Amino acid sequence: MNQNLIFAFLLLAALTMVNAVPYQLLKRGKDIYLSCSPNPDRSYIYANLKPFPPVSNQSDDYTVEGAMLDYEITPNKTEIIIVYTDPNHYTIGDIYFKVLDFYYASAAPFSIDVPDVPTPQLPSAYSISVLIADKTNDPYNPEIHACAYANFGF
């Protein structure tokens, strides 16, 4: 009887450990998280991609999260910009723009889904930059409020 109790306890402990392992492996860090220079102190943004890493000529789903101090996300003015660049900082493919249609207060944490972002033909080394900016009269010169990037293949 005592041996059966010990065996049952060890079996239960082993099953608990085996069940816990896949959940640890599914937890993933932030995919795009390196801060660019426009970010004010204590402001941050990062993005997760699905699939990760991106696959050439297929769409990616981005989730952009963060909190920005001294800046409010304004509907129809603020946009998320996603740019792929090569090691020489030349743009790969088209720049992706998504105009936001909701409001977030200054310093409020946010999470924004950006589905179906087209991925260009990717070289062996490239960078992805995610920016939060306000539109200006020049679409290639927005007013940047936050930025994050990641390097791949460097």
N, C-alpha and C positions, 0 to 999 in steps of 0.2 A: 504494500500500500504506500509506504514512504517513498519507494523508488518510482512508483507511478506518479506521485505528486511532484517529485523533482523533475521527472521527464516532461510532464505537462507544463510546468513552469518554464523550463528551458525552451520547449517548443513554442510557447506563447511569446517569449522574449525574442526568439529568432524571427518569428513571423512579423512581429512589430518592427524589428530592425529592417527586414526586407521590404515591408510596405512603406517605410519612411524614405528609403533611398530614392525612388523616382521623383518624389516631390522636391527633394533638394536639387536634383538635376534639372528640373523644369524651371527653377528660379534663375532668371537671367538678369544681368546688370543692365546698365544703360548702354545703348548701341552708339549713339552720337552724344558726346558729353563734354568734349574739350571746349573751354570757354574762349570766345573771340574777344578782341579788345573793346568793342562797344558796350559790353555789359557793365552796368554800374555796380558798385560794391553791394554785396549780398544779393544781387539779382542772379538768377540762373535759369537756363532752359536746357532741356535735353530731349532726345527723341529715341524712340524704339521703332524698329523696322520689322515688317513681316512680309516676306521671308527675310532672314538675316543669314549671311550677307546677301546683298541684292544680286539678282540674276539679270544679266544683260537682256535687253529688249523685252522685259516683262514688267508688269506693274508691281509696285510696292505699296503697302499700307503703312503710314507713319502715324505715331501717336506722339505729339509734342506736348511736353509738360514743363511746368516751372512756376516761377513767381518773379515779377519784375517790380522793383521799387521805383517810385517817382514816374510811373507811366501807367496809363489806363489803355486797355484794348478797346478801341472805338469801332462800332459797327460801320461797315462800308468804307472805312478809311485804313484800318490796320490789315495787313496781309502777312501770310506765311510764305516765304520764298525758299525753295529748295534748289541748290545748285550742285552739279557734279563738275569737278575740275581735275585736270591732269597734274602731274608733279610740277609743271611749269606755270601753273595757275591759269591755264586756258580753259574756258568753259567746254564741257563735253555735252553735246546735245542741247536741247532747249532748257531755258530756265523755267521752273514751275512756279506759278503764282496762285495762291488761294486767298481771295478776299474774305475776311471774317465778317459774319453777320450777327455777332452778339457782343455784349459788353462784359468786361472784367475790370474790377476796380484795381487801383494801384495796390501792389503788395499782396493781392489775393492769389492763391494758388490756382492754376488752371490746368486743364487737360483737353487737348484739341485733337480730334481724329482727322487725318488727312488721307482719305482712301484713294487708291488707283493713281499713284504718282508714277508716270512713265519713267522707266530706267533706260538710258541710252546704251549703246554698245560700249562696254567698259574695258579699258586697258588693264594691264596687270597691276598698275599702281594708280590710285585715284583718291580723291577726297570728296566727302559730301558735307556741304554746309547747310544749316537750317537757320534762317533769319526771321525775326519778327520786326516788321518795319511799317512805316506809314507811306502811303502813296504820295508822290509829288507829281509835278507837271512832266517830269522826265521819268519814264518807266524804268530806265536803267540806272537811275540815281535816287533810290528811295532813302527815306530818313530811317536809319537802322537804330533799333532800340535794344535788341538782344540777338545773340548769335552763338551757335555751337557748331562744332565740326568734328569729323573723324577721318583719319587716314587709313587707307587699306592698301596693303601690298608694299608699304615703304620699309 
